Amino acid sequence: METLEDSILNVTLIEPKLKHPTIFSRFDALNEGEGFVILNDHDPKPVYYQLLGERGDIFQWEYLEQGPEWWKVSIKKKITGGGDETLGQIATKDLRKAEVFKKYGLDFCCGGKKTVKAACEEKGLNFEAVENELRQAEKDGATSPLARPLPYNDWSLSFLADYIVNTHHSYVKAALPELLKYAEKVAKVHIAEHPELLDILQLTKEISAELTEHLQKEETVLFPYIKQLEGSKENGQPLIHTVKQPITLMEKEHEIVGKSLSDIRMLTNNYELPQDACASYGLLYKMLQEFEDDLFTHIHLENNILFIKALEIEKQLNK
């Protein structure tokens, strides 16, 4: 059994260039719920920021002693998934884990308010298998700087809103005309053998119409107001409107588009091409899958980060 002395890592006894690698190695070896104590002769706060940047928000950091001679910090690896943490919250902290959710068809954007366990039970999935893959994604991401997600959760709301517009809205506007063109082309040629293509075409048209209006409302009404809301928090200006009603409307529209994409995935049997598929057929399925992947991230950034933080600011200002 590990004693208190065994759990203490005296950093002052480690060669300077090996201090951080040793701490990271010790942390990576922990199981969820386990921890150790750093003992140092100065505040080890730089380790906190490096750990947060390279491992994500998966640990607890607690000062046990803060100088002037010694600093003691308890570091524990959080227990994830089985508790109250939702799909959206997990994806917000580490978007790499969203790839696991996508693999199992777990909706972390529109359905992001469910826990992993509840979502697995709803879809009849093996919870332990999903949890194991989430832990593996965490380990794999920890050793790959290229896989490190952007710090969306640390950005100001104004910056995040601009990022969504310039990255995801721009993508949707460019992709939709091409999707419609190929959906019509493939349906015209292959509809006799594959009647489901007519439904795919119709759903694509509905998605295009819904999102065209949706993006305009976000860019001209909701996002500018969220920026004003953030400014109100900083300068104490009174609120004139409320952000709750437009956010509720946008979330409902997200659900409509998400349902349409889910129907397309079902109609295409998870984008599995038939044997007689031509090049255009293959391109259509590829574009649809890429569009779905981008929209999952797009809606996640809005539902689980931008909107939640905006509502919290409004709540604070109305106290």
C-alpha positions as CSV (number, residue, x, y, z in Angstrom):
1,M,0.0,0.0,0.0
2,E,1.3,3.5,-0.9
3,T,2.2,5.6,2.1
4,L,2.0,9.4,2.3
5,E,5.7,9.6,1.9
6,D,5.5,7.4,-1.3
7,S,2.9,9.8,-2.8
8,I,5.2,12.9,-2.4
9,L,7.4,13.8,-5.3
10,N,10.3,16.1,-4.1
11,V,11.0,18.1,-7.2
12,T,14.0,19.8,-5.6
13,L,15.9,16.5,-5.9
14,I,15.4,16.2,-9.6
15,E,17.7,17.5,-12.3
16,P,16.2,20.8,-13.7
17,K,15.7,19.6,-17.2
18,L,13.9,16.4,-16.0
19,K,11.6,18.1,-13.5
20,H,8.6,18.6,-15.8
21,P,9.0,15.3,-17.7
22,T,9.1,13.5,-14.4
23,I,5.9,15.2,-13.1
24,F,4.1,14.4,-16.4
25,S,5.3,10.8,-16.4
26,R,4.1,10.4,-12.8
27,F,0.7,12.0,-13.7
28,D,0.2,9.8,-16.9
29,A,0.8,6.7,-14.8
30,L,-2.2,7.5,-12.5
31,N,-5.5,5.8,-12.7
32,E,-8.6,8.0,-12.4
33,G,-9.1,9.2,-8.9
34,E,-5.5,8.7,-7.9
35,G,-3.0,11.5,-7.2
36,F,0.3,12.5,-5.7
37,V,1.9,15.6,-4.0
38,I,4.5,17.9,-5.5
39,L,7.0,19.3,-3.0
40,N,9.0,22.3,-4.3
41,D,10.9,25.3,-3.0
42,H,8.9,27.7,-5.2
43,D,5.4,27.9,-6.6
44,P,5.0,25.2,-9.3
45,K,2.3,27.1,-11.1
46,P,4.0,26.8,-14.6
47,V,3.4,23.0,-14.3
48,Y,-0.3,23.7,-13.8
49,Y,-0.5,25.7,-17.1
50,Q,1.6,23.2,-19.0
51,L,-0.5,20.3,-17.7
52,L,-3.7,22.0,-18.6
53,G,-2.4,22.8,-22.1
54,E,-1.1,19.4,-22.9
55,R,-3.5,17.1,-21.0
56,G,-6.6,19.2,-20.7
57,D,-8.9,19.8,-17.8
58,I,-8.6,16.3,-16.4
59,F,-6.9,16.9,-13.1
60,Q,-7.5,18.6,-9.7
61,W,-4.9,21.1,-8.4
62,E,-4.9,21.9,-4.7
63,Y,-2.4,23.9,-2.7
64,L,-1.6,22.2,0.6
65,E,1.2,24.6,1.5
66,Q,2.2,27.9,-0.1
67,G,5.6,29.1,1.1
68,P,7.5,30.9,2.0
69,E,10.0,28.0,2.2
70,W,8.0,25.1,0.8
71,W,5.1,24.6,-1.6
72,K,3.0,21.5,-1.6
73,V,0.5,20.8,-4.3
74,S,-1.9,17.8,-4.5
75,I,-2.5,16.7,-8.1
76,K,-5.3,14.2,-8.7
77,K,-6.6,12.7,-12.0
78,K,-10.3,13.3,-12.3
79,I,-12.9,10.6,-12.6
80,T,-14.8,11.1,-15.9
81,G,-17.9,9.7,-17.6
82,G,-19.5,7.8,-14.8
83,G,-20.5,10.9,-12.8
84,D,-22.6,14.0,-13.7
85,E,-20.3,15.2,-16.5
86,T,-22.2,15.5,-19.8
87,L,-21.1,14.7,-23.3
88,G,-21.0,18.4,-24.1
89,Q,-18.9,19.2,-21.0
90,I,-16.4,16.4,-21.8
91,A,-16.1,17.5,-25.4
92,T,-15.6,21.1,-24.3
93,K,-12.7,20.1,-22.1
94,D,-11.1,17.8,-24.7
95,L,-12.5,17.9,-28.2
96,R,-10.4,14.9,-29.1
97,K,-12.8,12.7,-27.1
98,A,-15.6,13.9,-29.5
99,E,-14.1,11.5,-32.1
100,V,-15.1,8.6,-29.8
101,F,-18.6,10.0,-29.5
102,K,-18.8,10.3,-33.3
103,K,-17.7,6.7,-33.7
104,Y,-20.5,5.4,-31.4
105,G,-23.1,7.9,-32.7
106,L,-23.3,9.8,-29.4
107,D,-24.6,13.3,-30.1
108,F,-22.4,15.7,-28.1
109,C,-23.8,18.9,-29.6
110,C,-27.6,18.9,-29.8
111,G,-27.8,16.0,-27.3
112,G,-24.8,17.2,-25.3
113,K,-26.7,17.5,-22.0
114,K,-26.7,13.8,-21.3
115,T,-24.1,11.9,-19.3
116,V,-22.0,9.3,-21.1
117,K,-23.7,6.5,-19.1
118,A,-27.2,7.8,-19.9
119,A,-26.4,8.2,-23.6
120,C,-24.9,4.7,-23.8
121,E,-27.9,3.2,-22.1
122,E,-30.3,5.0,-24.5
123,K,-28.5,3.6,-27.5
124,G,-27.8,0.2,-26.0
125,L,-24.0,0.7,-26.1
126,N,-21.4,-0.9,-23.8
127,F,-20.6,1.9,-21.4
128,E,-17.3,0.3,-20.3
129,A,-16.1,0.0,-23.9
130,V,-16.9,3.7,-24.5
131,E,-15.1,4.7,-21.3
132,N,-12.0,2.7,-22.2
133,E,-11.8,4.4,-25.6
134,L,-12.2,7.8,-24.0
135,R,-9.3,7.1,-21.7
136,Q,-7.3,5.8,-24.6
137,A,-8.0,9.0,-26.6
138,E,-6.8,11.0,-23.6
139,K,-3.5,9.0,-23.5
140,D,-3.0,9.2,-27.2
141,G,-3.7,12.9,-27.3
142,A,-1.3,13.5,-24.4
143,T,1.7,12.2,-26.5
144,S,0.7,14.0,-29.7
145,P,1.1,17.8,-29.8
146,L,-0.4,17.9,-33.3
147,A,-3.6,16.4,-31.9
148,R,-3.9,19.1,-29.2
149,P,-7.3,20.9,-29.6
150,L,-7.7,24.6,-29.9
151,P,-8.4,26.3,-26.5
152,Y,-12.0,27.3,-27.4
153,N,-13.1,27.4,-23.8
154,D,-10.5,30.0,-22.9
155,W,-11.4,32.5,-25.7
156,S,-13.5,35.5,-25.1
157,L,-17.1,35.2,-26.4
158,S,-16.4,37.9,-29.1
159,F,-13.4,36.0,-30.4
160,L,-15.2,32.6,-30.3
161,A,-18.2,34.1,-32.2
162,D,-15.9,35.6,-34.9
163,Y,-14.0,32.2,-35.1
164,I,-17.3,30.4,-35.7
165,V,-18.4,32.8,-38.4
166,N,-15.1,32.9,-40.2
167,T,-14.4,29.1,-39.9
168,H,-17.7,27.2,-39.7
169,H,-20.2,29.6,-41.2
170,S,-17.9,30.2,-44.1
171,Y,-17.5,26.5,-44.7
172,V,-21.3,25.9,-44.6
173,K,-21.9,28.7,-47.2
174,A,-19.2,27.3,-49.5
175,A,-20.2,23.6,-49.1
176,L,-24.0,23.8,-49.4
177,P,-24.2,24.7,-53.1
178,E,-21.8,21.9,-53.9
179,L,-23.8,19.4,-51.8
180,L,-27.0,20.4,-53.6
181,K,-25.4,20.1,-57.0
182,Y,-24.1,16.6,-56.4
183,A,-27.2,15.4,-54.6
184,E,-29.3,16.4,-57.6
185,K,-26.8,14.9,-60.1
186,V,-26.5,11.6,-58.3
187,A,-30.2,11.3,-57.7
188,K,-30.9,12.0,-61.4
189,V,-28.6,9.2,-62.6
190,H,-29.1,6.5,-59.9
191,I,-32.6,7.0,-58.5
192,A,-34.0,3.9,-60.3
193,E,-31.6,1.6,-58.5
194,H,-31.4,3.7,-55.3
195,P,-34.7,5.4,-54.5
196,E,-33.4,6.6,-51.2
197,L,-31.4,9.2,-53.1
198,L,-34.6,11.2,-53.6
199,D,-35.0,11.4,-49.8
200,I,-31.3,12.4,-49.4
201,L,-31.8,15.2,-52.0
202,Q,-34.9,16.5,-50.2
203,L,-33.2,16.4,-46.8
204,T,-30.2,18.3,-48.3
205,K,-32.5,20.9,-49.6
206,E,-34.2,21.3,-46.2
207,I,-30.8,21.6,-44.5
208,S,-29.7,24.2,-47.0
209,A,-32.9,26.3,-46.5
210,E,-32.7,26.0,-42.7
211,L,-29.0,26.8,-42.3
212,T,-29.1,29.7,-44.8
213,E,-31.7,31.6,-42.7
214,H,-30.1,30.3,-39.4
215,L,-26.6,31.7,-40.1
216,Q,-28.0,35.1,-41.1
217,K,-29.9,35.3,-37.8
218,E,-26.8,34.4,-35.8
219,E,-24.6,36.8,-37.7
220,T,-26.9,39.8,-37.7
221,V,-28.8,39.4,-34.4
222,L,-27.5,36.9,-31.9
223,F,-23.8,37.1,-32.2
224,P,-23.7,40.9,-32.1
225,Y,-25.8,40.9,-29.0
226,I,-23.6,38.3,-27.3
227,K,-20.7,40.7,-28.0
228,Q,-22.7,43.5,-26.4
229,L,-23.5,41.3,-23.5
230,E,-19.8,40.6,-22.9
231,G,-19.2,44.3,-23.1
232,S,-21.9,45.0,-20.6
233,K,-20.2,42.7,-18.1
234,E,-17.0,44.6,-18.5
235,N,-18.4,48.2,-18.3
236,G,-21.5,47.6,-16.2
237,Q,-24.0,48.8,-18.9
238,P,-27.6,47.8,-18.3
239,L,-29.2,45.1,-20.4
240,I,-31.9,46.1,-22.9
241,H,-32.8,42.7,-24.4
242,T,-32.5,39.1,-23.3
243,V,-30.3,36.5,-24.9
244,K,-32.3,33.5,-23.6
245,Q,-35.1,33.5,-26.2
246,P,-32.9,33.7,-29.3
247,I,-30.5,31.1,-27.9
248,T,-33.5,28.7,-27.3
249,L,-34.6,29.3,-30.9
250,M,-31.1,28.6,-32.3
251,E,-30.8,25.4,-30.3
252,K,-34.1,24.2,-31.7
253,E,-33.0,24.9,-35.2
254,H,-29.7,23.0,-34.5
255,E,-31.8,20.0,-33.5
256,I,-33.8,20.2,-36.7
257,V,-30.6,20.2,-38.8
258,G,-29.1,17.5,-36.6
259,K,-32.1,15.3,-37.1
260,S,-31.9,15.7,-40.9
261,L,-28.2,14.7,-40.9
262,S,-29.0,11.7,-38.8
263,D,-31.7,10.7,-41.3
264,I,-29.2,11.0,-44.1
265,R,-26.7,8.9,-42.2
266,M,-29.3,6.2,-41.8
267,L,-30.4,6.3,-45.5
268,T,-26.8,6.0,-46.6
269,N,-26.1,3.2,-44.1
270,N,-23.3,5.3,-42.5
271,Y,-22.1,6.5,-45.9
272,E,-21.4,3.0,-47.2
273,L,-21.2,3.2,-51.0
274,P,-23.2,0.7,-53.1
275,Q,-21.2,-1.5,-55.6
276,D,-22.5,0.4,-58.6
277,A,-21.5,3.8,-57.2
278,C,-19.8,6.2,-59.7
279,A,-17.2,8.8,-58.8
280,S,-19.9,11.5,-58.3
281,Y,-21.7,9.1,-55.9
282,G,-18.6,8.6,-53.9
283,L,-17.9,12.4,-53.8
284,L,-21.4,13.1,-52.6
285,Y,-21.1,10.7,-49.7
286,K,-17.6,12.1,-48.8
287,M,-18.9,15.6,-48.9
288,L,-22.0,14.7,-46.7
289,Q,-19.8,13.1,-44.1
290,E,-17.3,16.0,-44.0
291,F,-20.3,18.4,-43.7
292,E,-21.7,16.4,-40.8
293,D,-18.3,16.3,-39.0
294,D,-17.8,20.0,-39.4
295,L,-21.4,20.8,-38.2
296,F,-21.0,18.6,-35.1
297,T,-18.0,20.8,-34.1
298,H,-19.8,23.9,-35.2
299,I,-22.9,23.3,-33.1
300,H,-20.9,22.0,-30.2
301,L,-19.0,25.3,-30.0
302,E,-22.3,27.2,-29.9
303,N,-24.5,25.0,-27.7
304,N,-21.9,23.9,-25.2
305,I,-19.6,26.9,-24.9
306,L,-20.8,30.2,-26.5
307,F,-24.4,30.0,-25.5
308,I,-23.8,28.6,-22.0
309,K,-21.3,31.3,-21.2
310,A,-23.6,34.0,-22.6
311,L,-26.5,32.8,-20.5
312,E,-24.2,32.8,-17.4
313,I,-23.1,36.4,-18.1
314,E,-26.8,37.5,-18.4
315,K,-27.7,35.7,-15.2
316,Q,-24.9,37.4,-13.3
317,L,-25.9,40.9,-14.7
318,N,-29.5,40.3,-13.7
319,K,-28.6,39.5,-10.0
